[in-house]
Every structure is written in C-alpha cells, then in structure tokens.
Amino acid sequence: MRRLAGLLAGALFWLGWCGPALAQGLRVELQPDEVRVGLTFRGQQVQVTGRVPEGSDLYVRVSSSPGSTVSLNRKGHIGPLWMNVEHVWVEGMPRLYQVFTSAPLARLTPELEERVGIDADFRQVEARARVWQREAGRRVPLAADRADEYKRALTDIYLKRGLYAVHEGAVRIEPDGRFAFTLPVPRNVPQSDLEVEAYAVKDGVLVDAGRATLQVRSVGVVGWARRQAAANGVFYGIVSVVIALVSGLAVAMTFQALDRLLARRPVEARGAVRAHTAGQ
C-alpha cells in the first residue's frame, strides 16, 4: 500500500513538474471540418484557426493515415529489353503530408524535429517507413541503403502530385495569439481522414500542442465504388472493366461522328465556291 502511495505521489509530482509546458491545450478549429469527394470534386479550401501562447511560433503537420502500403517497381535492362527488375512494398508513409509554419523550419532543433515529426525534406516521415520484398515466399526487409532509395523515390512521386509540400510562413499569427491559414485540399486527396496537428514552440521549447481531424468522405459514385472495392473486390473488378469498355466505345463513337462531320464540310464549301464562280 505504501509502495502504491509512493508511486502515485511520484506520478503527481512528475505531472506537476512537466505539465505546465503543455497545460493550455492548443485548440485547432477547421472550417469546414468535412470534405466530400465526388466525381466533380476539384479540390477545396479549408480554413484552419486557433490561438497560441504569446510569443510562440507555430508548426502544423497535416497528414493522412500512415497505414497504407504502396508497391514500387525498379526498372532495368534485361538483355535488350527494358522491364521491371525488382518489386518492393513501402509501408508507413502517409499518402498526404503537408507542413505549414509561421517561422522558418531552421529554428527547430534536431530533437524537436524528431519529436514533432516535422522537417524541411521529409526525412522524419521516411524514417518511420519500412520497405520489404518477398523472397522464396517470405517477407524480407531491404537493407537500409536500398530502402532509403525507395522511400526517397516515393517522396518524389508525392511531391510531383502535390500531396507532399512545405509552406513556410503560411501561418499568420496576430498580436493576441490568434492564428489562421488556408489548407488547400488537393483533388487527389487520399480517401482517409486527415490529422491536423499543431505545435507551439517558444525559445526552442515545445510549449503547447493541439489537433483536429478533417473528415474526408466519398459520396455518390465515388463512394459506391469505394464501398464495392472493399466489400466485393471481384464484382467491383468486373464492373470497372465494363465501365471502361463502355466509356471507350462511347469515346470512339464520338470521334467517328466528329470525323464524318469535319470531312463533309470542306466538300460542301468547295462546291459552293465553284457554283458561285460559274454563275459570274
């Protein structure tokens, strides 16, 4: 009993000693707090607001779930042919990862970078990922140097697609501590909720933190397709093939009709000119 009381006293002392650093509970608000993705979705602007302790800098991380697995191929020459020579899977890298700050990232110490998972070149994101391949039916992790190559390649792909980005100085902080910035949700946003995590840093010390969740919802045909893919993969695959065939046929028929229309007009024009000339 005395031992339990001592442990509780020690825990209360520890909380009382380190608690003030994050006692305020930074509040993050999103407007809107839900994004609805359908066939006509072309991206959306979300306003992020809140309040930070006086004199603090703000660093915000927006990321999708890191639970996805992405397959990558390495191409190379096999004789005269250019083809896939290696196939791997990358786990633990979010498909969307964006950073918004009120101050330069250079102000963050290496310790803070690791703690909040934010840096200028996404090394903290890559450090949490894993790369593996199959050998003789077994799952085998890649050596660190080769794994880093695939992680960097995947980061480059996400950068080109606008899913990864760093926006230094994008956060505006008013004298009273209120902050605001605009989060542009891209049209190719992953179909998973986005976590918005904010960190207030003052004099190199993390003094407050808060988070909010931006819900991403698939609606209409997009929502139906996603549900079918999850519940009945075979049926979804058949429907996808049928839709692709019908779409291809419709496009081909449209171009054929347009080609006939354009081919007919020059002939009629030339005939009109000859008739007009003969009558003069």
C-alpha positions in Angstrom: 0.0 0.0 0.0 2.8 2.4 0.9 4.5 1.5 -2.3 1.4 2.3 -4.3 1.0 5.6 -2.5 4.6 6.4 -3.2 4.2 5.7 -6.9 1.1 7.9 -7.1 2.9 10.7 -5.3 5.8 10.4 -7.7 3.4 10.5 -10.7 1.6 13.6 -9.4 4.9 15.3 -8.8 6.1 14.5 -12.3 2.9 15.8 -13.8 3.1 18.9 -11.7 6.7 19.5 -12.9 6.3 18.9 -16.6 2.6 19.7 -17.1 2.8 23.5 -17.4 4.7 23.1 -20.7 1.6 21.8 -22.4 -1.1 22.8 -19.9 -3.1 25.2 -22.1 -4.2 22.6 -24.7 -3.9 24.4 -28.1 -7.2 24.4 -29.8 -7.4 23.9 -33.6 -10.6 24.6 -35.5 -11.4 23.7 -39.1 -14.0 25.3 -41.4 -15.4 23.2 -42.9 -14.4 20.1 -40.9 -15.5 17.7 -43.6 -14.6 17.3 -47.3 -17.0 15.4 -49.6 -15.3 13.8 -52.6 -17.4 13.0 -55.6 -17.0 12.9 -59.4 -17.0 16.7 -59.7 -14.5 17.2 -56.8 -11.7 19.6 -57.9 -10.2 20.3 -54.5 -11.3 22.5 -51.6 -10.0 25.3 -49.3 -10.2 24.6 -45.6 -9.6 27.4 -43.1 -7.6 26.5 -40.0 -7.7 28.8 -37.0 -6.9 28.8 -33.3 -4.8 30.5 -30.6 -1.2 30.0 -29.5 0.6 31.2 -26.3 2.0 34.7 -26.6 5.4 34.9 -28.4 5.2 31.4 -29.8 5.9 30.1 -33.3 3.5 27.6 -34.8 4.3 24.5 -36.8 1.4 22.5 -38.2 1.5 19.0 -39.7 -1.3 17.7 -41.9 -1.1 14.0 -42.8 -3.2 11.1 -43.9 -3.1 7.7 -42.2 0.4 6.1 -42.4 -1.2 2.7 -42.5 -1.2 2.4 -46.3 1.1 0.1 -48.3 2.4 1.2 -51.7 4.1 -1.1 -54.2 7.0 0.2 -56.3 9.0 -1.3 -59.2 12.6 -0.8 -60.2 13.1 -0.9 -64.0 16.3 -2.1 -65.7 17.7 -3.7 -68.8 17.4 -7.5 -69.2 19.3 -8.0 -72.4 17.8 -5.6 -74.9 14.5 -5.3 -73.0 13.6 -2.5 -70.5 11.5 -4.1 -67.8 10.8 -4.5 -64.1 13.8 -6.0 -62.3 12.7 -5.5 -58.6 9.4 -5.2 -56.8 9.0 -3.9 -53.3 6.4 -2.6 -50.8 6.7 0.6 -48.8 4.7 0.7 -45.5 4.1 3.5 -43.1 4.4 6.6 -45.4 1.2 8.7 -45.4 -0.1 9.5 -48.9 -0.5 13.1 -48.0 1.9 15.1 -45.8 2.0 18.9 -45.7 3.6 21.3 -43.3 2.5 24.9 -42.5 4.6 27.2 -40.4 4.7 30.8 -39.0 8.5 30.7 -38.8 11.4 29.1 -40.6 11.9 25.4 -40.1 15.6 26.1 -39.4 14.5 27.3 -35.9 13.6 23.7 -34.9 16.3 21.8 -33.1 17.0 18.2 -34.3 15.4 17.0 -31.1 12.2 19.0 -31.8 12.2 17.8 -35.4 12.1 14.2 -34.2 9.6 14.9 -31.5 7.0 16.6 -33.7 7.9 14.7 -36.9 8.5 17.9 -39.0 11.5 18.8 -41.1 12.2 20.5 -44.4 13.0 17.4 -46.5 10.6 14.8 -45.1 13.3 12.7 -43.5 11.2 12.3 -40.4 8.4 10.8 -42.5 10.8 8.4 -44.3 12.5 7.3 -41.1 9.2 5.9 -39.8 8.5 3.9 -43.0 9.6 0.3 -43.8 10.5 -1.3 -47.1 10.3 -5.0 -47.8 10.1 -7.6 -50.6 9.3 -11.3 -51.0 12.0 -13.9 -51.3 11.0 -17.6 -51.5 7.6 -16.7 -50.3 8.8 -14.9 -47.2 8.7 -11.2 -46.3 12.2 -9.8 -46.1 13.2 -6.2 -45.2 15.5 -4.4 -47.5 18.9 -3.2 -46.5 18.9 0.4 -45.1 20.6 2.0 -48.1 18.4 0.4 -50.7 15.3 1.0 -48.6 16.2 4.7 -48.4 16.3 4.9 -52.2 12.7 3.6 -52.5 11.5 5.9 -49.7 13.0 9.0 -51.4 11.5 7.9 -54.8 8.1 7.6 -53.2 8.5 11.0 -51.6 9.4 12.5 -55.0 6.3 10.9 -56.5 4.1 12.5 -53.8 5.9 15.9 -54.3 5.1 15.9 -58.0 1.5 15.1 -57.4 1.1 17.9 -54.9 0.4 15.6 -52.0 3.7 16.5 -50.1 4.6 20.1 -49.5 6.2 22.6 -47.1 4.6 26.0 -46.7 7.0 28.1 -44.6 5.5 31.4 -43.4 2.0 30.4 -44.4 0.6 30.7 -40.9 -0.5 34.2 -39.8 -0.3 34.9 -36.1 -2.0 38.1 -34.7 -0.6 40.0 -31.7 -3.3 38.4 -29.4 -2.1 34.9 -30.4 -4.8 34.1 -32.9 -3.6 32.2 -35.9 -5.0 31.3 -39.3 -4.0 29.7 -42.6 -5.6 28.1 -45.6 -5.3 24.4 -46.1 -5.7 23.5 -49.8 -7.1 20.0 -50.1 -6.0 18.6 -53.5 -8.3 16.9 -55.9 -6.4 13.7 -55.5 -6.7 13.7 -51.7 -6.4 10.2 -50.2 -9.7 8.6 -49.2 -8.9 8.8 -45.4 -9.3 11.3 -42.7 -6.5 13.9 -42.4 -5.0 14.7 -39.0 -4.1 18.4 -38.4 -1.5 18.5 -35.6 -0.3 21.9 -34.4 2.8 22.6 -32.2 3.6 25.9 -30.5 7.3 26.5 -29.9 8.8 29.3 -27.9 12.6 29.9 -27.4 13.3 26.4 -28.8 10.9 24.7 -26.3 7.6 22.9 -27.2 5.0 24.8 -25.0 1.7 23.6 -26.4 0.1 21.2 -28.8 -3.3 20.5 -30.3 -5.0 18.6 -33.1 -8.1 18.3 -35.1 -9.4 15.8 -37.7 -10.6 16.7 -41.2 -13.0 14.1 -42.3 -12.8 13.0 -46.0 -16.0 11.4 -47.2 -16.6 9.7 -50.6 -20.0 10.4 -51.9 -22.1 9.4 -55.0 -20.4 7.1 -57.5 -17.0 7.5 -55.9 -18.4 6.4 -52.5 -20.2 3.5 -54.1 -17.1 2.3 -55.9 -15.0 2.5 -52.8 -17.5 0.5 -50.8 -17.8 -2.1 -53.5 -14.0 -2.4 -53.8 -13.8 -3.0 -50.0 -16.7 -5.4 -49.8 -16.7 -7.3 -53.1 -13.5 -6.9 -55.0 -14.4 -9.4 -57.7 -17.7 -7.7 -58.5 -16.0 -4.3 -58.4 -13.4 -5.5 -60.9 -16.0 -6.8 -63.3 -18.0 -3.5 -63.1 -14.8 -1.5 -63.6 -13.9 -3.4 -66.8 -17.5 -3.0 -68.2 -17.4 0.7 -67.4 -14.0 1.1 -69.1 -15.3 -0.8 -72.2 -18.5 1.3 -72.4 -16.5 4.5 -71.9 -14.0 3.6 -74.6 -16.8 2.7 -77.0 -18.6 5.9 -76.4 -15.4 8.0 -77.0 -14.7 6.0 -80.2 -18.2 6.7 -81.5 -18.0 10.3 -80.6 -14.7 10.7 -82.5 -16.1 8.8 -85.5 -19.1 11.1 -85.7 -16.9 14.2 -85.4 -14.6 12.9 -88.1 -17.5 12.4 -90.5 -18.8 15.9 -89.7 -15.5 17.6 -90.3 -14.8 15.6 -93.5 -18.2 16.6 -95.0 -17.9 20.4 -94.5 -14.9 21.1 -96.8 -16.6 19.3 -99.7 -19.7 21.4 -99.3 -17.6 24.6 -99.1 -15.7 23.8 -102.3 -18.9 23.0 -104.2 -20.4 26.4 -103.2 -17.4 28.3 -104.4 -17.5 26.5 -107.8 -21.2 27.2 -108.2 -20.7 30.9 -107.4 -17.8 31.1 -109.9 -19.8 29.5 -112.7 -22.7 32.0 -112.2 -20.5 35.1 -112.6 
